[in-house]
Amino acid sequence: MKLYIYDHCPFCVKARMIFGLKNIPVELNVLLSDDVDTPTRMIGQKMAPILQKDDSRYLPESLDIVHYVDKLDHKPLLTGKRNPAIEEWLRKVNGYVNRLLIPRFAKSAFDEFSTPKARAYFVEKKEAAIGDFAEHLSHSAGLIKNISDDLLRLDKLIVQPNALNGELSEDDIHLFPLLRNLTLVAGVNWPTRVADYRDNMAKQTQINLLSSMAI
Ligand SMILES: N[C@@H](CCC(=O)N[C@@H](CS)C(=O)NCC(=O)O)C(=O)O
C-alpha cells in the first residue's frame, strides 16, 4: 500500500500511526504542498492523507484509513474505550495551538516544502486563514506558557505510556499527532508522564519526533 502525506499534517500522522502500530509496511509518498493535480486526480480534491490500497483504489480521510487498516487482519488494535476528558482537552488546545505550530511548519525542512514555490503556497494559504505569521511568532512566549500549563493537566489523564487510557483507542490516534508536532516548538515544558507517552508512542508507531528541528 502507498500513503500520500504531508509530513507536518496531523491527519497524515494519524494514518501513519496505524501502520506502525500494526507493523504493516507502507510506502510513504510526500506530496509537494503546491501540487494540486496529483491529489485531485486521485480523490477529486487537494487533501492528504490518501491511501492507495493494494487493489489500486484510493481511500481519503484519516480515520477511514485508520479503521480500514486496523481491521485488515481481523485483529483490531484500537479496542479501548475513549475518555471524554481527552476529547475535551484536545478541543481546548486545538483552539489555539495552530498559532504556535503553523508559522513553525512554514520555516521547517519538511519534504512538502522542498521547492520555494511549494513553501510560498503554504505560507500564502495559511496566512490568509490564520493571520500574519510574524505576529503569531511574536506571541510565542504566552502561547508556550498556555500549552505547558495544558500539558500539566494532560499529565494527570495519562494512564500508561504505551496506551493513553490503558488500552489503545482512538484517543491515542487523536493525541499523539499533536504531541509529535509540539516537539517542533522550543521551550515547551514536558511533564514526565506526557514525555514518556510521547516517546513510547513514537517508538510504537515508528514515527519520528521533530525535536531535532525545534524552533
Ligand atoms: N478530514 C480530513 C482532513 C485532512 C486535512 O485537512 N488535510 C490537510 C493537511 S493537514 C489538507 O490536505 N489540506 C489541503 C491543503 O493543504 O491544501 C482527514 O481527516 O483526513
The ligand as a Tripos MOL2 file, in Angstrom:
@<TRIPOS>MOLECULE
LIG
   20    19     1     0     0
SMALL
NO_CHARGES

@<TRIPOS>ATOM
      1 N1        -10.8680   15.2450    7.2770 N.3       1 LIG1
      2 C1         -9.5670   15.0730    6.6690 C.3       1 LIG1
      3 C2         -8.7700   16.3500    6.8580 C.3       1 LIG1
      4 C3         -7.4000   16.2840    6.1980 C.3       1 LIG1
      5 C4         -6.7830   17.6700    6.0450 C.2       1 LIG1
      6 O1         -7.3880   18.6930    6.4270 O.2       1 LIG1
      7 N2         -5.5800   17.6960    5.4840 N.am      1 LIG1
      8 C5         -4.9520   18.9690    5.2030 C.3       1 LIG1
      9 C6         -3.4760   18.9820    5.5890 C.3       1 LIG1
     10 S1         -3.2580   18.9710    7.3570 S.3       1 LIG1
     11 C7         -5.0170   19.2180    3.7170 C.2       1 LIG1
     12 O2         -4.7940   18.3270    2.9360 O.2       1 LIG1
     13 N3         -5.2960   20.4610    3.3340 N.am      1 LIG1
     14 C8         -5.3160   20.8910    1.9610 C.3       1 LIG1
     15 C9         -4.1030   21.6970    1.6340 C.2       1 LIG1
     16 O3         -3.0850   21.5750    2.3230 O.co2     1 LIG1
     17 O4         -4.1410   22.4430    0.6750 O.co2     1 LIG1
     18 C10        -8.8820   13.8630    7.2790 C.2       1 LIG1
     19 O5         -9.1540   13.5560    8.4470 O.co2     1 LIG1
     20 O6         -8.0890   13.2020    6.5890 O.co2     1 LIG1
@<TRIPOS>BOND
     1     1     2 1
     2     2     3 1
     3     2    18 1
     4     3     4 1
     5     4     5 1
     6     5     6 2
     7     5     7 1
     8     7     8 1
     9     8     9 1
    10     8    11 1
    11     9    10 1
    12    11    12 2
    13    11    13 1
    14    13    14 1
    15    14    15 1
    16    15    16 2
    17    15    17 1
    18    18    19 2
    19    18    20 1
@<TRIPOS>SUBSTRUCTURE
     1 LIG1         1 GROUP 0 **** ****
